[in-house]
């Protein structure tokens, strides 16, 4: 597994740059879910149901 995102960093989401964090290491192109928005930081976790149809709060990093 190649780790592309750990702890804290920045992501582009809907054309905007956001601070982001995750307690788990995430891979490039992995489907993730926004767990919460803490002030101006998106908090991610791997998507529970990794399907081809994205849900409202799921997207691929």
Backbone bond lengths (Angstrom), bond angles and torsions (degrees), N, CA, C in turn:
res aa  C-N    CA-C-N  psi(-1)  N-CA   C-N-CA  omega(-1)  CA-C   N-CA-C  phi
1 X - - - 1.462 - - 1.521 108.62 -
2 X 1.303 115.43 123.47 1.459 120.34 175.83 1.527 108.05 -90.60
3 X 1.310 116.43 122.19 1.463 120.94 -177.28 1.523 108.94 -90.05
4 X 1.325 115.50 125.30 1.453 120.80 -178.12 1.522 113.48 -112.23
5 X 1.326 116.93 -16.18 1.467 119.96 -179.01 1.526 108.41 -147.35
6 X 1.310 116.42 124.32 1.460 120.86 175.54 1.520 109.26 -136.82
7 X 1.297 115.87 146.00 1.466 124.23 175.58 1.523 113.63 59.69
8 X 1.338 117.59 -94.41 1.459 121.55 -174.73 1.516 110.68 -134.12
9 X 1.317 115.33 152.62 1.457 120.76 177.89 1.512 109.57 179.03
10 X 1.323 116.25 -152.87 1.459 121.74 -178.99 1.520 109.57 -130.05
11 X 1.322 115.74 147.20 1.463 122.56 177.02 1.519 108.82 -134.72
12 X 1.331 115.35 157.59 1.457 120.88 170.70 1.513 107.22 -98.61
13 X 1.313 116.48 125.40 1.454 122.49 -178.82 1.510 108.41 -135.05
14 X 1.333 117.04 118.80 1.464 122.53 -176.98 1.523 112.02 52.77
15 X 1.346 115.93 38.94 1.458 121.21 177.55 1.517 114.92 78.90
16 X 1.323 117.84 6.09 1.461 121.92 -179.93 1.526 110.08 -117.65
17 X 1.323 116.21 144.33 1.464 120.95 177.25 1.528 108.73 -87.05
18 X 1.332 115.78 124.67 1.461 122.37 -179.43 1.520 110.09 -121.66
19 X 1.322 116.76 145.89 1.461 120.55 165.46 1.520 105.85 -70.64
20 X 1.326 116.47 144.19 1.462 120.19 -177.31 1.522 109.79 -141.60
21 X 1.335 114.85 154.15 1.462 119.87 175.71 1.515 109.50 -145.74
22 X 1.337 114.48 155.69 1.452 121.38 176.92 1.518 108.12 -153.31
23 X 1.318 116.82 137.76 1.463 120.41 177.37 1.519 110.96 -78.54
24 X 1.346 117.45 -15.95 1.455 122.48 -179.43 1.522 110.02 -114.29
25 X 1.320 116.64 150.50 1.459 121.05 175.28 1.525 108.57 -69.82
26 X 1.327 116.18 138.89 1.459 121.56 -178.73 1.523 109.86 -122.21
27 X 1.324 116.25 147.09 1.458 122.93 179.18 1.522 110.35 -97.74
28 X 1.324 115.37 153.53 1.457 120.66 173.90 1.528 108.57 -60.48
29 X 1.315 117.00 138.36 1.471 125.85 -179.20 1.521 113.86 70.26
30 X 1.318 118.12 11.28 1.464 121.12 175.87 1.521 109.10 -79.00
31 X 1.317 116.91 138.38 1.459 120.03 176.87 1.522 108.24 -77.08
32 X 1.326 115.59 128.50 1.468 121.60 -177.84 1.513 109.88 -126.56
33 X 1.308 114.81 167.93 1.457 121.25 -179.79 1.521 108.31 -128.17
34 X 1.327 115.93 137.31 1.459 120.59 174.64 1.524 106.98 -76.72
35 X 1.324 116.38 115.55 1.453 121.74 -179.98 1.525 111.69 -81.92
36 X 1.322 115.32 -37.52 1.471 120.24 179.37 1.516 109.57 -164.26
37 X 1.300 115.39 164.77 1.459 122.24 170.82 1.516 105.55 -115.46
38 X 1.325 115.37 113.97 1.458 122.33 -177.75 1.522 107.88 -106.69
39 X 1.327 116.55 102.25 1.463 123.39 -171.44 1.526 107.44 58.73
40 X 1.330 119.56 -111.50 1.460 121.60 179.31 1.531 111.10 -112.25
41 X 1.316 116.78 27.57 1.463 121.93 -179.55 1.523 110.48 -118.16
42 X 1.336 116.65 128.09 1.461 121.65 173.71 1.526 107.92 -83.66
43 X 1.331 117.07 130.93 1.462 121.82 178.42 1.523 107.36 -106.57
44 X 1.345 116.09 120.98 1.455 122.77 -174.20 1.515 112.99 -106.11
45 X 1.336 113.98 157.75 1.463 123.71 167.63 1.520 106.34 -147.86
46 X 1.328 117.87 156.52 1.467 118.71 175.32 1.525 110.11 -57.15
47 X 1.332 116.74 143.48 1.466 121.17 179.00 1.523 109.17 -64.09
48 X 1.319 116.55 137.03 1.460 121.00 -179.34 1.510 111.91 -68.78
49 X 1.323 116.72 -41.37 1.470 121.60 179.91 1.513 108.20 -115.01
50 X 1.307 116.46 90.61 1.465 120.81 -178.78 1.522 109.07 -76.70
51 X 1.319 115.40 88.67 1.463 121.63 179.76 1.520 108.70 -113.22
52 X 1.296 116.24 175.49 1.453 119.57 178.33 1.529 111.11 -78.31
53 X 1.310 118.12 -22.81 1.464 121.50 178.86 1.521 108.84 -91.72
54 X 1.325 116.53 116.86 1.448 121.16 -178.87 1.526 109.64 -79.45
55 X 1.326 114.82 144.42 1.459 121.03 176.11 1.519 108.33 -92.99
56 X 1.318 117.40 174.71 1.463 121.96 -175.87 1.531 113.67 -56.60
57 X 1.335 117.76 -38.51 1.455 119.45 -176.19 1.528 111.93 -107.31
58 X 1.337 117.85 16.27 1.454 122.76 175.82 1.522 109.13 -104.70
59 X 1.311 116.50 143.27 1.442 120.31 168.61 1.508 108.69 -158.99
60 X 1.307 116.62 171.65 1.453 122.42 -175.03 1.521 108.74 -104.13
61 X 1.353 115.22 130.01 1.460 118.48 179.90 1.495 110.80 -85.65
